[in-house]
Amino acid sequence: MCNKKSVYLRCSNRGAAVQELVSNTKFSVNLPANLRARGACFISVIEGNVVITTSASNLVKAEIGVLSNIPMYGFNTETPANSNNFMSENNKVLFSVDASNLIAQDGSANQCALPMLNQRTFYCGGLPEKIEFERYKVEAGSSGTIEEFAHDNYLSFTLKIEFEDED
């Protein structure tokens, strides 16, 4: 008989457990061994938030979100220019945020919290030793390519991890 066992994991770019891999851009957290050793799971991103300081250049983003190294079963067809190779790697977009609050800004330096658009659930064959995450952006009017988004402000997300344990 299979019983789902749920664990909630909250991650952010602040606190003693977080390691900054790339200044203001990429972060990692070590996972406890008992999470990594449990095998396949379903992961739901139930909360996500990216805080940015608004400026004239930040108002013209087509998309802002968070990428992760969690192995998601799925693909992304938005590939770099001159590439049609979307089958070569899994999707890395953990979540994207609602950027509509940016439109109301006048370009002055205000902090603006951008909440996650929709909860998402995906299948994962097994959790990595470390979860790495980083902000991304897609510039408005660009080719739609995801680029890193270095920004010195807060980001956080909460994952609901459901393991299928045999009892």
C-alpha atoms as a printed R data frame, in Angstrom:
    type eleno elety resid chain resno      x      y       z
1   ATOM     1    CA   MET     A     1  0.000  0.000   0.000
2   ATOM     2    CA   CYS     A     2  1.378  3.413  -0.959
3   ATOM     3    CA   ASN     A     3  1.009  6.343   1.407
4   ATOM     4    CA   LYS     A     4  2.117  9.807   0.471
5   ATOM     5    CA   LYS     A     5  4.364 11.474   3.011
6   ATOM     6    CA   SER     A     6  4.546 15.266   2.691
7   ATOM     7    CA   VAL     A     7  7.403 17.531   3.692
8   ATOM     8    CA   TYR     A     8  7.394 21.326   3.364
9   ATOM     9    CA   LEU     A     9 10.640 23.085   2.519
10  ATOM    10    CA   ARG     A    10 10.948 26.865   2.588
11  ATOM    11    CA   CYS     A    11 13.964 28.354   0.814
12  ATOM    12    CA   SER     A    12 15.156 31.928   0.496
13  ATOM    13    CA   ASN     A    13 18.327 33.804  -0.317
14  ATOM    14    CA   ARG     A    14 18.696 34.957   3.304
15  ATOM    15    CA   GLY     A    15 19.901 33.170   6.439
16  ATOM    16    CA   ALA     A    16 22.844 31.115   7.634
17  ATOM    17    CA   ALA     A    17 21.876 27.985   5.656
18  ATOM    18    CA   VAL     A    18 22.145 29.739   2.287
19  ATOM    19    CA   GLN     A    19 25.324 29.892   0.247
20  ATOM    20    CA   GLU     A    20 25.723 32.620  -2.375
21  ATOM    21    CA   LEU     A    21 27.237 30.988  -5.478
22  ATOM    22    CA   VAL     A    22 27.134 34.059  -7.739
23  ATOM    23    CA   SER     A    23 26.868 37.485  -6.131
24  ATOM    24    CA   ASN     A    24 23.212 38.666  -5.983
25  ATOM    25    CA   THR     A    25 22.233 36.029  -8.543
26  ATOM    26    CA   LYS     A    26 22.633 32.336  -7.676
27  ATOM    27    CA   PHE     A    27 22.195 30.621  -4.298
28  ATOM    28    CA   SER     A    28 22.190 27.105  -2.857
29  ATOM    29    CA   VAL     A    29 20.976 25.269   0.223
30  ATOM    30    CA   ASN     A    30 22.045 21.815   1.397
31  ATOM    31    CA   LEU     A    31 19.234 19.324   1.813
32  ATOM    32    CA   PRO     A    32 19.090 16.921   4.748
33  ATOM    33    CA   ALA     A    33 20.218 13.407   3.796
34  ATOM    34    CA   ASN     A    34 16.840 11.922   4.775
35  ATOM    35    CA   LEU     A    35 15.177 14.010   2.028
36  ATOM    36    CA   ARG     A    36 17.707 13.107  -0.666
37  ATOM    37    CA   ALA     A    37 17.624  9.386   0.080
38  ATOM    38    CA   ARG     A    38 13.863  8.991  -0.276
39  ATOM    39    CA   GLY     A    39 13.763  8.752  -4.076
40  ATOM    40    CA   ALA     A    40 11.092  9.916  -6.480
41  ATOM    41    CA   CYS     A    41  8.585 12.546  -5.443
42  ATOM    42    CA   PHE     A    42  6.024 15.058  -6.604
43  ATOM    43    CA   ILE     A    43  6.932 18.669  -5.868
44  ATOM    44    CA   SER     A    44  4.422 21.493  -5.655
45  ATOM    45    CA   VAL     A    45  5.635 25.075  -5.593
46  ATOM    46    CA   ILE     A    46  2.971 26.477  -3.280
47  ATOM    47    CA   GLU     A    47  4.425 29.937  -2.626
48  ATOM    48    CA   GLY     A    48  6.980 32.100  -4.364
49  ATOM    49    CA   ASN     A    49  8.010 35.718  -4.085
50  ATOM    50    CA   VAL     A    50 10.635 37.922  -5.713
51  ATOM    51    CA   VAL     A    51 11.235 41.411  -4.361
52  ATOM    52    CA   ILE     A    52 12.922 43.911  -6.638
53  ATOM    53    CA   THR     A    53 13.762 47.565  -6.431
54  ATOM    54    CA   THR     A    54 11.953 49.255  -9.263
55  ATOM    55    CA   SER     A    55 13.718 51.405 -11.791
56  ATOM    56    CA   ALA     A    56 12.998 52.457 -15.347
57  ATOM    57    CA   SER     A    57 14.972 49.456 -16.664
58  ATOM    58    CA   ASN     A    58 13.080 46.948 -14.483
59  ATOM    59    CA   LEU     A    59  9.706 48.148 -15.753
60  ATOM    60    CA   VAL     A    60 10.249 46.621 -19.197
61  ATOM    61    CA   LYS     A    61 10.632 42.966 -18.200
62  ATOM    62    CA   ALA     A    62  8.433 40.513 -20.053
63  ATOM    63    CA   GLU     A    63  8.956 37.893 -17.373
64  ATOM    64    CA   ILE     A    64 10.704 37.495 -14.022
65  ATOM    65    CA   GLY     A    65 11.047 34.246 -12.127
66  ATOM    66    CA   VAL     A    66 13.238 31.671 -10.435
67  ATOM    67    CA   LEU     A    67 15.260 28.834 -11.993
68  ATOM    68    CA   SER     A    68 16.311 25.721 -10.093
69  ATOM    69    CA   ASN     A    69 18.483 22.632 -10.501
70  ATOM    70    CA   ILE     A    70 15.733 20.341  -9.167
71  ATOM    71    CA   PRO     A    71 15.398 17.617 -11.821
72  ATOM    72    CA   MET     A    72 11.927 18.235 -13.263
73  ATOM    73    CA   TYR     A    73 10.437 15.818 -15.738
74  ATOM    74    CA   GLY     A    74  9.476 18.227 -18.492
75  ATOM    75    CA   PHE     A    75 10.969 20.390 -21.180
76  ATOM    76    CA   ASN     A    76 11.092 24.051 -22.201
77  ATOM    77    CA   THR     A    77 10.751 24.994 -25.854
78  ATOM    78    CA   GLU     A    78 12.129 28.499 -25.259
79  ATOM    79    CA   THR     A    79 15.693 27.810 -26.352
80  ATOM    80    CA   PRO     A    80 18.557 30.233 -27.041
81  ATOM    81    CA   ALA     A    81 18.766 31.907 -30.456
82  ATOM    82    CA   ASN     A    82 19.606 29.607 -33.389
83  ATOM    83    CA   SER     A    83 18.884 26.521 -31.297
84  ATOM    84    CA   ASN     A    84 16.068 24.030 -31.602
85  ATOM    85    CA   ASN     A    85 17.471 21.718 -28.977
86  ATOM    86    CA   PHE     A    86 14.826 21.849 -26.243
87  ATOM    87    CA   MET     A    87 14.940 18.081 -25.720
88  ATOM    88    CA   SER     A    88 18.555 18.183 -24.479
89  ATOM    89    CA   GLU     A    89 17.759 19.340 -20.931
90  ATOM    90    CA   ASN     A    90 14.877 19.405 -18.505
91  ATOM    91    CA   ASN     A    91 12.830 22.467 -17.700
92  ATOM    92    CA   LYS     A    92 14.520 24.619 -15.049
93  ATOM    93    CA   VAL     A    93 11.803 27.238 -14.449
94  ATOM    94    CA   LEU     A    94 10.644 26.727 -10.871
95  ATOM    95    CA   PHE     A    95  8.113 29.574 -11.013
96  ATOM    96    CA   SER     A    96  7.455 32.954 -12.579
97  ATOM    97    CA   VAL     A    97  6.011 35.988 -10.823
98  ATOM    98    CA   ASP     A    98  3.227 38.455 -11.522
99  ATOM    99    CA   ALA     A    99  5.021 41.504 -12.931
100 ATOM   100    CA   SER     A   100  1.853 43.584 -13.313
101 ATOM   101    CA   ASN     A   101  2.775 45.591 -10.176
102 ATOM   102    CA   LEU     A   102  5.748 46.967 -12.096
103 ATOM   103    CA   ILE     A   103  3.441 48.750 -14.539
104 ATOM   104    CA   ALA     A   104  2.047 50.880 -11.700
105 ATOM   105    CA   GLN     A   105  5.538 52.104 -10.776
106 ATOM   106    CA   ASP     A   106  6.871 55.353 -12.196
107 ATOM   107    CA   GLY     A   107 10.504 54.289 -12.419
108 ATOM   108    CA   SER     A   108 11.419 55.612  -8.991
109 ATOM   109    CA   ALA     A   109 13.328 53.359  -6.599
110 ATOM   110    CA   ASN     A   110 10.626 51.508  -4.666
111 ATOM   111    CA   GLN     A   111 10.690 47.964  -3.355
112 ATOM   112    CA   CYS     A   112  8.062 45.899  -5.094
113 ATOM   113    CA   ALA     A   113  7.046 42.379  -4.045
114 ATOM   114    CA   LEU     A   114  6.143 40.174  -6.999
115 ATOM   115    CA   PRO     A   115  4.166 37.046  -5.977
116 ATOM   116    CA   MET     A   116  4.133 33.759  -7.870
117 ATOM   117    CA   LEU     A   117  1.525 33.534 -10.640
118 ATOM   118    CA   ASN     A   118  0.272 29.945 -10.262
119 ATOM   119    CA   GLN     A   119  1.031 26.935  -8.124
120 ATOM   120    CA   ARG     A   120  2.772 24.205 -10.082
121 ATOM   121    CA   THR     A   121  3.407 20.523  -9.491
122 ATOM   122    CA   PHE     A   122  5.989 18.345 -11.211
123 ATOM   123    CA   TYR     A   123  7.545 14.905 -10.894
124 ATOM   124    CA   CYS     A   124 11.140 14.566  -9.695
125 ATOM   125    CA   GLY     A   125 13.139 11.326  -9.894
126 ATOM   126    CA   GLY     A   126 15.104 12.277  -6.770
127 ATOM   127    CA   LEU     A   127 16.237 15.401  -4.986
128 ATOM   128    CA   PRO     A   128 19.796 16.689  -5.447
129 ATOM   129    CA   GLU     A   129 22.248 17.125  -2.566
130 ATOM   130    CA   LYS     A   130 21.905 20.900  -2.895
131 ATOM   131    CA   ILE     A   131 19.062 22.943  -4.306
132 ATOM   132    CA   GLU     A   132 20.453 25.759  -6.412
133 ATOM   133    CA   PHE     A   133 18.207 28.634  -7.407
134 ATOM   134    CA   GLU     A   134 18.523 31.978  -9.143
135 ATOM   135    CA   ARG     A   135 16.422 34.824 -10.487
136 ATOM   136    CA   TYR     A   136 15.854 35.090 -14.209
137 ATOM   137    CA   LYS     A   137 14.419 37.693 -16.528
138 ATOM   138    CA   VAL     A   138 13.141 37.918 -20.061
139 ATOM   139    CA   GLU     A   139 13.478 41.387 -21.513
140 ATOM   140    CA   ALA     A   140 10.388 42.857 -23.201
141 ATOM   141    CA   GLY     A   141 10.830 43.032 -26.952
142 ATOM   142    CA   SER     A   142 13.712 40.517 -26.879
143 ATOM   143    CA   SER     A   143 13.922 37.123 -28.529
144 ATOM   144    CA   GLY     A   144 12.408 35.650 -25.359
145 ATOM   145    CA   THR     A   145 15.615 34.112 -24.088
146 ATOM   146    CA   ILE     A   146 15.918 33.560 -20.340
147 ATOM   147    CA   GLU     A   147 18.830 35.508 -18.840
148 ATOM   148    CA   GLU     A   148 20.227 35.697 -15.321
149 ATOM   149    CA   PHE     A   149 18.895 38.600 -13.288
150 ATOM   150    CA   ALA     A   150 21.412 39.905 -10.769
151 ATOM   151    CA   HIS     A   151 19.525 41.867  -8.147
152 ATOM   152    CA   ASP     A   152 20.298 42.556  -4.498
153 ATOM   153    CA   ASN     A   153 16.935 41.824  -2.942
154 ATOM   154    CA   TYR     A   154 14.834 39.069  -1.400
155 ATOM   155    CA   LEU     A   155 13.461 35.922  -3.022
156 ATOM   156    CA   SER     A   156 11.730 32.967  -1.393
157 ATOM   157    CA   PHE     A   157  9.642 29.919  -2.209
158 ATOM   158    CA   THR     A   158  7.970 27.035  -0.417
159 ATOM   159    CA   LEU     A   159  7.922 23.507  -1.790
160 ATOM   160    CA   LYS     A   160  5.524 20.756  -0.800
161 ATOM   161    CA   ILE     A   161  7.380 17.490  -1.423
162 ATOM   162    CA   GLU     A   162  5.279 14.322  -1.532
163 ATOM   163    CA   PHE     A   163  7.164 11.023  -1.309
164 ATOM   164    CA   GLU     A   164  5.510  7.718  -2.035
165 ATOM   165    CA   ASP     A   165  6.687  5.428   0.751
166 ATOM   166    CA   GLU     A   166  5.900  1.739   0.806
167 ATOM   167    CA   ASP     A   167  4.287  0.661   4.065
